[in-house]
Amino acid sequence: MNEGEIKALLSLLDDDDPAIFSMISKKINEIGYGIIPYLEEEWENNFNPLVQKRIEDLTHDLQFLMVKDRLKNWHENESSDLLKGIWIVATYQYPDLEYEKISHEIEQLFYEVWLNFKPDLHPYDQIKILNSVLFFKLKFAGNLKNFHSPSNSYINCVLETKKGNPISICIVYLLICRKLGLPVFGVNLPNLFILTYKDPRYDQFYINAYNKGLIFTRADIENYIKEIKLTPHPVFLEPCDDVDIIRRVLRNLIISYEKAGEKEKKEEIMELLQIIHQGDDILNV
C-alpha cells in the first residue's frame, strides 16, 4: 500500500462497527512493522480516545511481533551475540531502544576498565582490577531495595541506574570480560547467577558479580548446593551458553511481572521464553 492508501485505512479506525474494525486490524497486521510510524503519527494527530486506544493496542501488537521475530532470528542465527540478545529483550519494554546506543555504552565501560587493565597479571588480579573499576569507581551494584523490579532485567535501565539483579550485573560484567579477551563465562547456579573464570592454565574459580565480584571456589559452590538441599548437577558448576542466559533473564521477568500483578506482560514474556525454550531445562529459578 502507498502512503495515501495507508492514511485512508487509518482514517477508518473510529468506526463503531466491530466487524469493520476487525477487518482494519487484520489489514494493518498484514502490512506489518512498516505501518508503525503511520500509526504513531495518527495517534499524535487524532484526539479521539477510542482511536488512540486502538492505535496503542495495534502498535503494541506489531512491536511485540517484531520482538518475537527478532528473538527467533537471534536464536537461530546469532545466539553467540549476548549483547544482541539482551538488547532484543529490552525492546519488549522499550521498542525505540537502539542497539547502537547499548553497544556504545558497553564500549565506554570497557574503555574505563581497559585503562587500568594489565593482561600479564594473574587471573585473580585481573578480576580485582575489573571489580575495582566497575563496582567502586563506576558504582555498579545490586538493586537490593527493588530486587524484583522488571527494570533490573532491562539492559538500558541497568546501564542508566547502575543497579540490577544478579544476572543483569553478570551480563554487564561478562560483556566487558569478552572485550578484554578473558575466559569468563556464565554459570546457571540456582537462585544466584554467577560467573566462572575457566582457563586450562589456571585453577577454575568463580565470581559473584552481584557481590562486587567476590571470588570463590568449586568447594564453596558444592557447600552452597548442600545447604539449599539440591541434588548436585554439572550445570551448577560449568559454563552455560548465551541462550541459557537469555532464558534466565526471561524467567526473571516472568517472576517480576507476576509479582507486580501485570498478567498480560507476564504472558507475553512467557511467549518469548517459549521461542527459545529447551525441553530438558532443569533450572526453573
Secondary structure, 3 states (H helix, E strand, C coil): CCHHHHHHHHHHHHCCCHHHHHHHHHHHHHHCHHHHHHHHHHHHHCCCHHHHHHHHHHHHHHHHHHHHHHHHHHHHHCCCCHHHHHHHHHHHHCCCCCHHHHHHHHHHHHHHHHCCCCCCCCHHHHHHHHHHHHHHHCCCEECCCCCCCHHHHCHHHHHHHCEECHHHHHHHHHHHHHHHCCCEEEECCCCCCEEEECCCCCCCEEEEHHHCCEEECHHHHHHHHHHCCCCCCHHHCCCCCHHHHHHHHHHHHHHHHHHCCCHHHHHHHHHHHHHCCCCCCCCCC
